[in-house]
Amino acid sequence: MSTTRGISRRGFAAAIGSMAGSRMLSEMAYAQRAAVPGALAEDMVWLNANENPAGPPKAAIEAMIKILPDSGRYHYQEYGAFYAAVAKSEDLAPEQVLIGAGSSEVLHAAVDAFTSPTRPLIAISPTYEGPIDVAQALGRKVIRVPLTSAYGADVKRLVEEAGTAGGGLIYLCNPNNPTASVTPKADIGYLVSNLPPNTIALIDEAYHHFAETPEMESALAYVRRDKNVIVSRTFSKIYGMAGLRAGYVCARPDLINQMSPFRNNVISIVAVRAVLAALADAPNFIPERRAKLLKTRQELCRWLEAKNLPYIESHANFLMIDLGREAKPVIAALPLKGVAVGRPFPPLTNMMRVSIGTDQEMARFREVFWSVYSA
Ligand SMILES: Cc1ncc(COP(=O)(O)O)c(C=O)c1O
């Protein structure tokens, strides 16, 4: 019998229910973790929100410890330099960057600014639901464009839909969550070159650090060329700082100015200092983290192949496994045995998303998953 963290099943359901009806749903990182059914094991292996088990880099932890005694002050005078440092890390000017409490906040600002009663959100499907949920909460029309058979974005259809609608916001996640697939660079190029009037492309690159294929190319080059393109990035994934809530979008200054009024959080000085330290130290830990992750992911792939379980080739820190039957019951059963995996992602109803954790966590996943799946 697993122990609980002191929240009843009913209380949990009520909390999720009340969140679903409000703007608070925008905090998807929280919702993802919370949306685990049943009692929570104290030693739950969390493979449900694509976090990084390595956590914040050492330099960031030291910087946070150092600033804690001084966190009684706002430190607003430091924020100009902070925005400049984040912009510089992408070779951009400060006016081309908007920082938010996680990329969630600034993705939502993009939906607020660039959809309207006459401008829909046009999203690949399935994909990360954050921007879609906000658009729906705002009463905007959402047009879903199925992925290609190679799990890339169908860029021709995205362009066509935007043209037919008379403009809109195109949301394309690359690499995509939940499929961990990449939309090839030529297709991103096609999309940007063929954007209809009144149309902005929002390219979410939360997982770009994990993609090694030459087909993956950041859309930041288009931001630098002043195109109608917004690129979002986050410190929640390879940086391992999801709980600190820091992310940003990059775009032309006029687009940044339109999104800016919809941002309503200033990230804490503790997160600011962590981000600055992490950026300064990035060359020392990012390649190492990527290599470790790819090795652990590779081991999982080999195991799945030995079990004859197909999966989508992954370019991210998670993997989509084809169970060959309805995945929902397996997804629901795993947390009760101490392993939480990703929520269902219709229409891929036979697939289950698992985040890549430590080697130890993945060993536990294999054991528990196989006991449930083969029962
Ligand atoms: C594709 C994608 N974008 C954005 C986010 C939001 O992350 P955060 O707000 O922590 O930056 C997530 C979270 O899992 C995600 O998968």
The ligand as a Gaussian input file, in Angstrom:
#p B3LYP/6-31G(d) Opt

LIG

0 1
 C        6.695000      21.978000     -25.599000
 C        6.589000      22.650000     -24.293000
 N        6.523000      23.965000     -24.254000
 C        6.425000      24.625000     -23.091000
 C        6.351000      23.946000     -21.902000
 C        6.183000      24.736000     -20.648000
 O        7.310000      24.695000     -19.858000
 P        7.768000      25.836000     -18.897000
 O        6.625000      26.739000     -18.607000
 O        8.242000      25.141000     -17.692000
 O        8.853000      26.569000     -19.635000
 C        6.400000      22.556000     -21.886000
 C        6.324000      21.801000     -20.624000
 O        6.408000      20.616000     -20.551000
 C        6.512000      21.885000     -23.122000
 O        6.543000      20.555000     -23.209000

